[in-house]
Amino acid sequence: MDDLVKQVVERTGISEEQARQAVQVVLGFVKDRLPGPIAAHVDQLVGGQGQSAGGAGGLDIGNLGNMLGGMFGGEHN
């Protein structure tokens, strides 16, 4: 989750604490709308158990928003 918080700080200029709160709110929103088993994978991913940057078995956290964007009516990049 620290990588995601860091990206929010860099892209928005808000404090780390504000970014951490924002990430937690967004992740809660996403997890509430996903089936249980998938929501558990989100926890693993942001909890540091998954690997970032598309490593073996991992998922690129930086692209999480793009991957989920279509689910909430956003555009994919």
PyMOL Python script that loads the backbone (N, CA, C, O; Angstrom):
from pymol import cmd

cmd.read_pdbstr("""\
ATOM      1  N   MET A   1       0.824  -1.187   0.000  1.00  0.00           N
ATOM      2  CA  MET A   1       0.000   0.000   0.000  1.00  0.00           C
ATOM      3  C   MET A   1       0.870   1.253   0.000  1.00  0.00           C
ATOM      4  O   MET A   1       0.452   2.309  -0.475  1.00  0.00           O
ATOM      5  N   ASP A   2       2.071   1.128   0.532  1.00  0.00           N
ATOM      6  CA  ASP A   2       2.948   2.292   0.599  1.00  0.00           C
ATOM      7  C   ASP A   2       3.259   2.858  -0.786  1.00  0.00           C
ATOM      8  O   ASP A   2       3.347   4.074  -0.959  1.00  0.00           O
ATOM      9  N   ASP A   3       3.426   1.971  -1.773  1.00  0.00           N
ATOM     10  CA  ASP A   3       3.687   2.444  -3.139  1.00  0.00           C
ATOM     11  C   ASP A   3       2.507   3.243  -3.682  1.00  0.00           C
ATOM     12  O   ASP A   3       2.692   4.266  -4.342  1.00  0.00           O
ATOM     13  N   LEU A   4       1.305   2.774  -3.403  1.00  0.00           N
ATOM     14  CA  LEU A   4       0.109   3.468  -3.868  1.00  0.00           C
ATOM     15  C   LEU A   4      -0.032   4.816  -3.172  1.00  0.00           C
ATOM     16  O   LEU A   4      -0.361   5.813  -3.813  1.00  0.00           O
ATOM     17  N   VAL A   5       0.213   4.852  -1.876  1.00  0.00           N
ATOM     18  CA  VAL A   5       0.154   6.112  -1.124  1.00  0.00           C
ATOM     19  C   VAL A   5       1.181   7.087  -1.677  1.00  0.00           C
ATOM     20  O   VAL A   5       0.892   8.272  -1.845  1.00  0.00           O
ATOM     21  N   LYS A   6       2.377   6.592  -1.960  1.00  0.00           N
ATOM     22  CA  LYS A   6       3.432   7.449  -2.510  1.00  0.00           C
ATOM     23  C   LYS A   6       3.001   8.056  -3.842  1.00  0.00           C
ATOM     24  O   LYS A   6       3.230   9.240  -4.090  1.00  0.00           O
ATOM     25  N   GLN A   7       2.375   7.243  -4.703  1.00  0.00           N
ATOM     26  CA  GLN A   7       1.907   7.764  -5.996  1.00  0.00           C
ATOM     27  C   GLN A   7       0.845   8.838  -5.806  1.00  0.00           C
ATOM     28  O   GLN A   7       0.844   9.839  -6.522  1.00  0.00           O
ATOM     29  N   VAL A   8      -0.055   8.643  -4.852  1.00  0.00           N
ATOM     30  CA  VAL A   8      -1.102   9.641  -4.599  1.00  0.00           C
ATOM     31  C   VAL A   8      -0.463  10.945  -4.126  1.00  0.00           C
ATOM     32  O   VAL A   8      -0.855  12.025  -4.569  1.00  0.00           O
ATOM     33  N   VAL A   9       0.518  10.847  -3.228  1.00  0.00           N
ATOM     34  CA  VAL A   9       1.216  12.052  -2.739  1.00  0.00           C
ATOM     35  C   VAL A   9       1.884  12.778  -3.898  1.00  0.00           C
ATOM     36  O   VAL A   9       1.756  13.995  -4.034  1.00  0.00           O
ATOM     37  N   GLU A  10       2.601  12.021  -4.737  1.00  0.00           N
ATOM     38  CA  GLU A  10       3.330  12.644  -5.850  1.00  0.00           C
ATOM     39  C   GLU A  10       2.399  13.274  -6.870  1.00  0.00           C
ATOM     40  O   GLU A  10       2.697  14.341  -7.407  1.00  0.00           O
ATOM     41  N   ARG A  11       1.289  12.633  -7.140  1.00  0.00           N
ATOM     42  CA  ARG A  11       0.386  13.132  -8.192  1.00  0.00           C
ATOM     43  C   ARG A  11      -0.546  14.232  -7.723  1.00  0.00           C
ATOM     44  O   ARG A  11      -1.015  15.034  -8.529  1.00  0.00           O
ATOM     45  N   THR A  12      -0.820  14.277  -6.416  1.00  0.00           N
ATOM     46  CA  THR A  12      -1.786  15.262  -5.937  1.00  0.00           C
ATOM     47  C   THR A  12      -1.180  16.355  -5.074  1.00  0.00           C
ATOM     48  O   THR A  12      -1.738  17.447  -4.969  1.00  0.00           O
ATOM     49  N   GLY A  13      -0.036  16.064  -4.454  1.00  0.00           N
ATOM     50  CA  GLY A  13       0.585  17.045  -3.587  1.00  0.00           C
ATOM     51  C   GLY A  13      -0.011  17.096  -2.185  1.00  0.00           C
ATOM     52  O   GLY A  13       0.341  17.978  -1.401  1.00  0.00           O
ATOM     53  N   ILE A  14      -0.910  16.164  -1.854  1.00  0.00           N
ATOM     54  CA  ILE A  14      -1.470  16.142  -0.509  1.00  0.00           C
ATOM     55  C   ILE A  14      -0.491  15.444   0.427  1.00  0.00           C
ATOM     56  O   ILE A  14       0.453  14.796  -0.024  1.00  0.00           O
ATOM     57  N   SER A  15      -0.720  15.579   1.728  1.00  0.00           N
ATOM     58  CA  SER A  15       0.183  14.966   2.703  1.00  0.00           C
ATOM     59  C   SER A  15       0.086  13.441   2.650  1.00  0.00           C
ATOM     60  O   SER A  15      -0.876  12.880   2.126  1.00  0.00           O
ATOM     61  N   GLU A  16       1.096  12.795   3.199  1.00  0.00           N
ATOM     62  CA  GLU A  16       1.098  11.330   3.217  1.00  0.00           C
ATOM     63  C   GLU A  16      -0.087  10.793   4.020  1.00  0.00           C
ATOM     64  O   GLU A  16      -0.712   9.812   3.619  1.00  0.00           O
ATOM     65  N   GLU A  17      -0.394  11.422   5.133  1.00  0.00           N
ATOM     66  CA  GLU A  17      -1.527  10.969   5.957  1.00  0.00           C
ATOM     67  C   GLU A  17      -2.847  11.104   5.192  1.00  0.00           C
ATOM     68  O   GLU A  17      -3.686  10.205   5.234  1.00  0.00           O
ATOM     69  N   GLN A  18      -3.026  12.223   4.497  1.00  0.00           N
ATOM     70  CA  GLN A  18      -4.242  12.401   3.701  1.00  0.00           C
ATOM     71  C   GLN A  18      -4.307  11.378   2.579  1.00  0.00           C
ATOM     72  O   GLN A  18      -5.373  10.834   2.290  1.00  0.00           O
ATOM     73  N   ALA A  19      -3.175  11.117   1.949  1.00  0.00           N
ATOM     74  CA  ALA A  19      -3.136  10.131   0.866  1.00  0.00           C
ATOM     75  C   ALA A  19      -3.456   8.744   1.397  1.00  0.00           C
ATOM     76  O   ALA A  19      -4.188   7.993   0.753  1.00  0.00           O
ATOM     77  N   ARG A  20      -2.922   8.392   2.557  1.00  0.00           N
ATOM     78  CA  ARG A  20      -3.188   7.083   3.159  1.00  0.00           C
ATOM     79  C   ARG A  20      -4.683   6.931   3.458  1.00  0.00           C
ATOM     80  O   ARG A  20      -5.264   5.874   3.213  1.00  0.00           O
ATOM     81  N   GLN A  21      -5.297   7.979   3.983  1.00  0.00           N
ATOM     82  CA  GLN A  21      -6.734   7.938   4.264  1.00  0.00           C
ATOM     83  C   GLN A  21      -7.528   7.786   2.972  1.00  0.00           C
ATOM     84  O   GLN A  21      -8.479   7.007   2.913  1.00  0.00           O
ATOM     85  N   ALA A  22      -7.141   8.526   1.944  1.00  0.00           N
ATOM     86  CA  ALA A  22      -7.839   8.453   0.659  1.00  0.00           C
ATOM     87  C   ALA A  22      -7.729   7.056   0.059  1.00  0.00           C
ATOM     88  O   ALA A  22      -8.714   6.516  -0.446  1.00  0.00           O
ATOM     89  N   VAL A  23      -6.542   6.474   0.111  1.00  0.00           N
ATOM     90  CA  VAL A  23      -6.345   5.127  -0.425  1.00  0.00           C
ATOM     91  C   VAL A  23      -7.206   4.126   0.336  1.00  0.00           C
ATOM     92  O   VAL A  23      -7.824   3.251  -0.271  1.00  0.00           O
ATOM     93  N   GLN A  24      -7.250   4.248   1.652  1.00  0.00           N
ATOM     94  CA  GLN A  24      -8.055   3.329   2.447  1.00  0.00           C
ATOM     95  C   GLN A  24      -9.543   3.451   2.112  1.00  0.00           C
ATOM     96  O   GLN A  24     -10.250   2.444   2.055  1.00  0.00           O
ATOM     97  N   VAL A  25     -10.014   4.661   1.894  1.00  0.00           N
ATOM     98  CA  VAL A  25     -11.416   4.865   1.534  1.00  0.00           C
ATOM     99  C   VAL A  25     -11.713   4.243   0.171  1.00  0.00           C
ATOM    100  O   VAL A  25     -12.713   3.545   0.006  1.00  0.00           O
ATOM    101  N   VAL A  26     -10.848   4.496  -0.794  1.00  0.00           N
ATOM    102  CA  VAL A  26     -11.055   3.958  -2.144  1.00  0.00           C
ATOM    103  C   VAL A  26     -10.993   2.429  -2.132  1.00  0.00           C
ATOM    104  O   VAL A  26     -11.830   1.769  -2.748  1.00  0.00           O
ATOM    105  N   LEU A  27     -10.012   1.871  -1.439  1.00  0.00           N
ATOM    106  CA  LEU A  27      -9.915   0.417  -1.378  1.00  0.00           C
ATOM    107  C   LEU A  27     -11.130  -0.198  -0.700  1.00  0.00           C
ATOM    108  O   LEU A  27     -11.610  -1.248  -1.130  1.00  0.00           O
ATOM    109  N   GLY A  28     -11.632   0.433   0.343  1.00  0.00           N
ATOM    110  CA  GLY A  28     -12.848  -0.045   0.995  1.00  0.00           C
ATOM    111  C   GLY A  28     -14.030  -0.016   0.039  1.00  0.00           C
ATOM    112  O   GLY A  28     -14.829  -0.953   0.001  1.00  0.00           O
ATOM    113  N   PHE A  29     -14.140   1.044  -0.723  1.00  0.00           N
ATOM    114  CA  PHE A  29     -15.212   1.187  -1.711  1.00  0.00           C
ATOM    115  C   PHE A  29     -15.130   0.065  -2.743  1.00  0.00           C
ATOM    116  O   PHE A  29     -16.131  -0.574  -3.065  1.00  0.00           O
ATOM    117  N   VAL A  30     -13.916  -0.163  -3.257  1.00  0.00           N
ATOM    118  CA  VAL A  30     -13.716  -1.191  -4.280  1.00  0.00           C
ATOM    119  C   VAL A  30     -14.017  -2.574  -3.707  1.00  0.00           C
ATOM    120  O   VAL A  30     -14.740  -3.357  -4.323  1.00  0.00           O
ATOM    121  N   LYS A  31     -13.474  -2.873  -2.548  1.00  0.00           N
ATOM    122  CA  LYS A  31     -13.660  -4.201  -1.959  1.00  0.00           C
ATOM    123  C   LYS A  31     -15.120  -4.490  -1.639  1.00  0.00           C
ATOM    124  O   LYS A  31     -15.561  -5.634  -1.747  1.00  0.00           O
ATOM    125  N   ASP A  32     -15.872  -3.471  -1.250  1.00  0.00           N
ATOM    126  CA  ASP A  32     -17.301  -3.660  -0.947  1.00  0.00           C
ATOM    127  C   ASP A  32     -18.092  -4.059  -2.181  1.00  0.00           C
ATOM    128  O   ASP A  32     -19.173  -4.635  -2.062  1.00  0.00           O
ATOM    129  N   ARG A  33     -17.575  -3.765  -3.350  1.00  0.00           N
ATOM    130  CA  ARG A  33     -18.292  -4.035  -4.599  1.00  0.00           C
ATOM    131  C   ARG A  33     -17.772  -5.260  -5.344  1.00  0.00           C
ATOM    132  O   ARG A  33     -18.287  -5.612  -6.405  1.00  0.00           O
ATOM    133  N   LEU A  34     -16.758  -5.902  -4.790  1.00  0.00           N
ATOM    134  CA  LEU A  34     -16.187  -7.088  -5.423  1.00  0.00           C
ATOM    135  C   LEU A  34     -16.642  -8.345  -4.687  1.00  0.00           C
ATOM    136  O   LEU A  34     -16.932  -8.299  -3.491  1.00  0.00           O
ATOM    137  N   PRO A  35     -16.703  -9.471  -5.405  1.00  0.00           N
ATOM    138  CA  PRO A  35     -16.975 -10.739  -4.714  1.00  0.00           C
ATOM    139  C   PRO A  35     -15.879 -11.004  -3.675  1.00  0.00           C
ATOM    140  O   PRO A  35     -14.730 -10.601  -3.860  1.00  0.00           O
ATOM    141  N   GLY A  36     -16.240 -11.677  -2.590  1.00  0.00           N
ATOM    142  CA  GLY A  36     -15.325 -11.932  -1.485  1.00  0.00           C
ATOM    143  C   GLY A  36     -13.947 -12.428  -1.868  1.00  0.00           C
ATOM    144  O   GLY A  36     -12.951 -11.867  -1.412  1.00  0.00           O
ATOM    145  N   PRO A  37     -13.855 -13.479  -2.702  1.00  0.00           N
ATOM    146  CA  PRO A  37     -12.525 -13.987  -3.042  1.00  0.00           C
ATOM    147  C   PRO A  37     -11.655 -12.957  -3.771  1.00  0.00           C
ATOM    148  O   PRO A  37     -10.440 -12.920  -3.576  1.00  0.00           O
ATOM    149  N   ILE A  38     -12.267 -12.141  -4.592  1.00  0.00           N
ATOM    150  CA  ILE A  38     -11.500 -11.119  -5.316  1.00  0.00           C
ATOM    151  C   ILE A  38     -11.099 -10.004  -4.356  1.00  0.00           C
ATOM    152  O   ILE A  38      -9.984  -9.488  -4.435  1.00  0.00           O
ATOM    153  N   ALA A  39     -11.999  -9.631  -3.455  1.00  0.00           N
ATOM    154  CA  ALA A  39     -11.682  -8.608  -2.462  1.00  0.00           C
ATOM    155  C   ALA A  39     -10.494  -9.038  -1.611  1.00  0.00           C
ATOM    156  O   ALA A  39      -9.666  -8.206  -1.239  1.00  0.00           O
ATOM    157  N   ALA A  40     -10.402 -10.327  -1.301  1.00  0.00           N
ATOM    158  CA  ALA A  40      -9.268 -10.834  -0.518  1.00  0.00           C
ATOM    159  C   ALA A  40      -7.964 -10.651  -1.288  1.00  0.00           C
ATOM    160  O   ALA A  40      -6.923 -10.387  -0.687  1.00  0.00           O
ATOM    161  N   HIS A  41      -8.009 -10.788  -2.600  1.00  0.00           N
ATOM    162  CA  HIS A  41      -6.810 -10.573  -3.417  1.00  0.00           C
ATOM    163  C   HIS A  41      -6.390  -9.109  -3.373  1.00  0.00           C
ATOM    164  O   HIS A  41      -5.196  -8.810  -3.391  1.00  0.00           O
ATOM    165  N   VAL A  42      -7.343  -8.203  -3.317  1.00  0.00           N
ATOM    166  CA  VAL A  42      -7.017  -6.778  -3.194  1.00  0.00           C
ATOM    167  C   VAL A  42      -6.267  -6.552  -1.883  1.00  0.00           C
ATOM    168  O   VAL A  42      -5.273  -5.827  -1.851  1.00  0.00           O
ATOM    169  N   ASP A  43      -6.745  -7.175  -0.801  1.00  0.00           N
ATOM    170  CA  ASP A  43      -6.052  -7.060   0.491  1.00  0.00           C
ATOM    171  C   ASP A  43      -4.632  -7.567   0.390  1.00  0.00           C
ATOM    172  O   ASP A  43      -3.707  -6.931   0.896  1.00  0.00           O
ATOM    173  N   GLN A  44      -4.444  -8.706  -0.258  1.00  0.00           N
ATOM    174  CA  GLN A  44      -3.099  -9.264  -0.411  1.00  0.00           C
ATOM    175  C   GLN A  44      -2.216  -8.330  -1.229  1.00  0.00           C
ATOM    176  O   GLN A  44      -1.048  -8.118  -0.901  1.00  0.00           O
ATOM    177  N   LEU A  45      -2.775  -7.783  -2.282  1.00  0.00           N
ATOM    178  CA  LEU A  45      -2.021  -6.920  -3.174  1.00  0.00           C
ATOM    179  C   LEU A  45      -1.514  -5.679  -2.453  1.00  0.00           C
ATOM    180  O   LEU A  45      -0.323  -5.373  -2.507  1.00  0.00           O
ATOM    181  N   VAL A  46      -2.387  -4.980  -1.796  1.00  0.00           N
ATOM    182  CA  VAL A  46      -1.989  -3.723  -1.161  1.00  0.00           C
ATOM    183  C   VAL A  46      -1.353  -3.947   0.199  1.00  0.00           C
ATOM    184  O   VAL A  46      -0.741  -3.039   0.761  1.00  0.00           O
ATOM    185  N   GLY A  47      -1.495  -5.140   0.722  1.00  0.00           N
ATOM    186  CA  GLY A  47      -0.872  -5.445   1.994  1.00  0.00           C
ATOM    187  C   GLY A  47       0.583  -5.828   1.865  1.00  0.00           C
ATOM    188  O   GLY A  47       1.241  -6.126   2.862  1.00  0.00           O
ATOM    189  N   GLY A  48       1.098  -5.825   0.633  1.00  0.00           N
ATOM    190  CA  GLY A  48       2.496  -6.128   0.416  1.00  0.00           C
ATOM    191  C   GLY A  48       2.758  -7.587   0.131  1.00  0.00           C
ATOM    192  O   GLY A  48       3.908  -7.970  -0.083  1.00  0.00           O
ATOM    193  N   GLN A  49       1.719  -8.423   0.121  1.00  0.00           N
ATOM    194  CA  GLN A  49       1.923  -9.840  -0.129  1.00  0.00           C
ATOM    195  C   GLN A  49       2.044 -10.130  -1.611  1.00  0.00           C
ATOM    196  O   GLN A  49       2.703 -11.092  -2.005  1.00  0.00           O
ATOM    197  N   GLY A  50       1.407  -9.298  -2.443  1.00  0.00           N
ATOM    198  CA  GLY A  50       1.558  -9.441  -3.888  1.00  0.00           C
ATOM    199  C   GLY A  50       2.810  -8.702  -4.316  1.00  0.00           C
ATOM    200  O   GLY A  50       3.328  -7.865  -3.577  1.00  0.00           O
ATOM    201  N   GLN A  51       3.294  -9.007  -5.498  1.00  0.00           N
ATOM    202  CA  GLN A  51       4.471  -8.317  -6.001  1.00  0.00           C
ATOM    203  C   GLN A  51       4.034  -7.227  -6.950  1.00  0.00           C
ATOM    204  O   GLN A  51       3.092  -7.407  -7.722  1.00  0.00           O
ATOM    205  N   SER A  52       4.707  -6.107  -6.898  1.00  0.00           N
ATOM    206  CA  SER A  52       4.356  -5.007  -7.788  1.00  0.00           C
ATOM    207  C   SER A  52       5.090  -5.146  -9.103  1.00  0.00           C
ATOM    208  O   SER A  52       5.920  -6.038  -9.277  1.00  0.00           O
ATOM    209  N   ALA A  53       4.782  -4.269 -10.011  1.00  0.00           N
ATOM    210  CA  ALA A  53       5.429  -4.185 -11.322  1.00  0.00           C
ATOM    211  C   ALA A  53       5.298  -5.468 -12.123  1.00  0.00           C
ATOM    212  O   ALA A  53       6.158  -5.784 -12.944  1.00  0.00           O
ATOM    213  N   GLY A  54       4.223  -6.206 -11.886  1.00  0.00           N
ATOM    214  CA  GLY A  54       3.956  -7.379 -12.708  1.00  0.00           C
ATOM    215  C   GLY A  54       4.923  -8.519 -12.484  1.00  0.00           C
ATOM    216  O   GLY A  54       5.102  -9.350 -13.374  1.00  0.00           O
ATOM    217  N   GLY A  55       5.558  -8.587 -11.313  1.00  0.00           N
ATOM    218  CA  GLY A  55       6.473  -9.678 -11.011  1.00  0.00           C
ATOM    219  C   GLY A  55       5.734 -10.999 -11.016  1.00  0.00           C
ATOM    220  O   GLY A  55       4.516 -11.039 -11.186  1.00  0.00           O
ATOM    221  N   ALA A  56       6.466 -12.070 -10.832  1.00  0.00           N
ATOM    222  CA  ALA A  56       5.876 -13.408 -10.884  1.00  0.00           C
ATOM    223  C   ALA A  56       4.706 -13.492  -9.923  1.00  0.00           C
ATOM    224  O   ALA A  56       4.874 -13.352  -8.711  1.00  0.00           O
ATOM    225  N   GLY A  57       3.539 -13.717 -10.459  1.00  0.00           N
ATOM    226  CA  GLY A  57       2.342 -13.810  -9.646  1.00  0.00           C
ATOM    227  C   GLY A  57       1.853 -12.483  -9.115  1.00  0.00           C
ATOM    228  O   GLY A  57       0.887 -12.436  -8.354  1.00  0.00           O
ATOM    229  N   GLY A  58       2.504 -11.405  -9.505  1.00  0.00           N
ATOM    230  CA  GLY A  58       2.155 -10.103  -8.961  1.00  0.00           C
ATOM    231  C   GLY A  58       1.296  -9.291  -9.895  1.00  0.00           C
ATOM    232  O   GLY A  58       0.906  -9.747 -10.970  1.00  0.00           O
ATOM    233  N   LEU A  59       1.011  -8.094  -9.473  1.00  0.00           N
ATOM    234  CA  LEU A  59       0.148  -7.201 -10.210  1.00  0.00           C
ATOM    235  C   LEU A  59       0.716  -5.807 -10.063  1.00  0.00           C
ATOM    236  O   LEU A  59       1.164  -5.434  -8.979  1.00  0.00           O
ATOM    237  N   ASP A  60       0.705  -5.043 -11.112  1.00  0.00           N
ATOM    238  CA  ASP A  60       1.243  -3.689 -11.083  1.00  0.00           C
ATOM    239  C   ASP A  60       0.240  -2.770 -10.388  1.00  0.00           C
ATOM    240  O   ASP A  60      -0.809  -2.450 -10.946  1.00  0.00           O
ATOM    241  N   ILE A  61       0.569  -2.352  -9.174  1.00  0.00           N
ATOM    242  CA  ILE A  61      -0.332  -1.505  -8.401  1.00  0.00           C
ATOM    243  C   ILE A  61      -0.624  -0.211  -9.129  1.00  0.00           C
ATOM    244  O   ILE A  61      -1.736   0.311  -9.043  1.00  0.00           O
ATOM    245  N   GLY A  62       0.351   0.312  -9.842  1.00  0.00           N
ATOM    246  CA  GLY A  62       0.167   1.566 -10.565  1.00  0.00           C
ATOM    247  C   GLY A  62      -0.929   1.498 -11.603  1.00  0.00           C
ATOM    248  O   GLY A  62      -1.506   2.525 -11.962  1.00  0.00           O
ATOM    249  N   ASN A  63      -1.230   0.298 -12.097  1.00  0.00           N
ATOM    250  CA  ASN A  63      -2.271   0.132 -13.104  1.00  0.00           C
ATOM    251  C   ASN A  63      -3.582  -0.368 -12.528  1.00  0.00           C
ATOM    252  O   ASN A  63      -4.519  -0.642 -13.277  1.00  0.00           O
ATOM    253  N   LEU A  64      -3.665  -0.492 -11.216  1.00  0.00           N
ATOM    254  CA  LEU A  64      -4.890  -0.989 -10.589  1.00  0.00           C
ATOM    255  C   LEU A  64      -6.090  -0.124 -10.961  1.00  0.00           C
ATOM    256  O   LEU A  64      -7.161  -0.651 -11.265  1.00  0.00           O
ATOM    257  N   GLY A  65      -5.925   1.176 -10.941  1.00  0.00           N
ATOM    258  CA  GLY A  65      -7.028   2.071 -11.306  1.00  0.00           C
ATOM    259  C   GLY A  65      -7.481   1.869 -12.735  1.00  0.00           C
ATOM    260  O   GLY A  65      -8.679   1.881 -13.018  1.00  0.00           O
ATOM    261  N   ASN A  66      -6.528   1.682 -13.643  1.00  0.00           N
ATOM    262  CA  ASN A  66      -6.876   1.451 -15.041  1.00  0.00           C
ATOM    263  C   ASN A  66      -7.647   0.152 -15.208  1.00  0.00           C
ATOM    264  O   ASN A  66      -8.616   0.083 -15.964  1.00  0.00           O
ATOM    265  N   MET A  67      -7.204  -0.877 -14.491  1.00  0.00           N
ATOM    266  CA  MET A  67      -7.851  -2.179 -14.623  1.00  0.00           C
ATOM    267  C   MET A  67      -9.273  -2.171 -14.071  1.00  0.00           C
ATOM    268  O   MET A  67     -10.153  -2.853 -14.597  1.00  0.00           O
ATOM    269  N   LEU A  68      -9.493  -1.401 -13.013  1.00  0.00           N
ATOM    270  CA  LEU A  68     -10.814  -1.366 -12.380  1.00  0.00           C
ATOM    271  C   LEU A  68     -11.691  -0.247 -12.925  1.00  0.00           C
ATOM    272  O   LEU A  68     -12.885  -0.198 -12.631  1.00  0.00           O
ATOM    273  N   GLY A  69     -11.109   0.655 -13.717  1.00  0.00           N
ATOM    274  CA  GLY A  69     -11.851   1.827 -14.197  1.00  0.00           C
ATOM    275  C   GLY A  69     -13.121   1.480 -14.934  1.00  0.00           C
ATOM    276  O   GLY A  69     -14.147   2.129 -14.728  1.00  0.00           O
ATOM    277  N   GLY A  70     -13.081   0.478 -15.786  1.00  0.00           N
ATOM    278  CA  GLY A  70     -14.266   0.088 -16.541  1.00  0.00           C
ATOM    279  C   GLY A  70     -15.388  -0.385 -15.653  1.00  0.00           C
ATOM    280  O   GLY A  70     -16.563  -0.242 -15.992  1.00  0.00           O
ATOM    281  N   MET A  71     -15.028  -0.952 -14.511  1.00  0.00           N
ATOM    282  CA  MET A  71     -16.042  -1.456 -13.590  1.00  0.00           C
ATOM    283  C   MET A  71     -16.904  -0.318 -13.038  1.00  0.00           C
ATOM    284  O   MET A  71     -18.069  -0.516 -12.694  1.00  0.00           O
ATOM    285  N   PHE A  72     -16.312   0.872 -12.961  1.00  0.00           N
ATOM    286  CA  PHE A  72     -17.015   2.011 -12.372  1.00  0.00           C
ATOM    287  C   PHE A  72     -17.320   3.090 -13.416  1.00  0.00           C
ATOM    288  O   PHE A  72     -17.571   4.244 -13.069  1.00  0.00           O
ATOM    289  N   GLY A  73     -17.296   2.705 -14.698  1.00  0.00           N
ATOM    290  CA  GLY A  73     -17.675   3.624 -15.746  1.00  0.00           C
ATOM    291  C   GLY A  73     -16.551   4.494 -16.269  1.00  0.00           C
ATOM    292  O   GLY A  73     -16.794   5.390 -17.078  1.00  0.00           O
ATOM    293  N   GLY A  74     -15.314   4.251 -15.825  1.00  0.00           N
ATOM    294  CA  GLY A  74     -14.169   5.033 -16.296  1.00  0.00           C
ATOM    295  C   GLY A  74     -13.634   4.461 -17.580  1.00  0.00           C
ATOM    296  O   GLY A  74     -14.101   3.430 -18.065  1.00  0.00           O
ATOM    297  N   GLU A  75     -12.652   5.137 -18.123  1.00  0.00           N
ATOM    298  CA  GLU A  75     -12.023   4.682 -19.368  1.00  0.00           C
ATOM    299  C   GLU A  75     -10.759   3.923 -19.048  1.00  0.00           C
ATOM    300  O   GLU A  75     -10.090   4.206 -18.055  1.00  0.00           O
ATOM    301  N   HIS A  76     -10.432   2.960 -19.885  1.00  0.00           N
ATOM    302  CA  HIS A  76      -9.171   2.232 -19.757  1.00  0.00           C
ATOM    303  C   HIS A  76      -8.117   2.962 -20.551  1.00  0.00           C
ATOM    304  O   HIS A  76      -8.391   3.456 -21.645  1.00  0.00           O
ATOM    305  N   ASN A  77      -6.898   3.036 -20.007  1.00  0.00           N
ATOM    306  CA  ASN A  77      -5.780   3.664 -20.717  1.00  0.00           C
ATOM    307  C   ASN A  77      -4.996   2.646 -21.476  1.00  0.00           C
ATOM    308  O   ASN A  77      -4.014   2.989 -22.136  1.00  0.00           O
TER     309      ASN A  77
END
""", "prot")
cmd.dss("prot")
cmd.show_as("cartoon", "prot")
cmd.util.cbc("prot")
cmd.orient("prot")
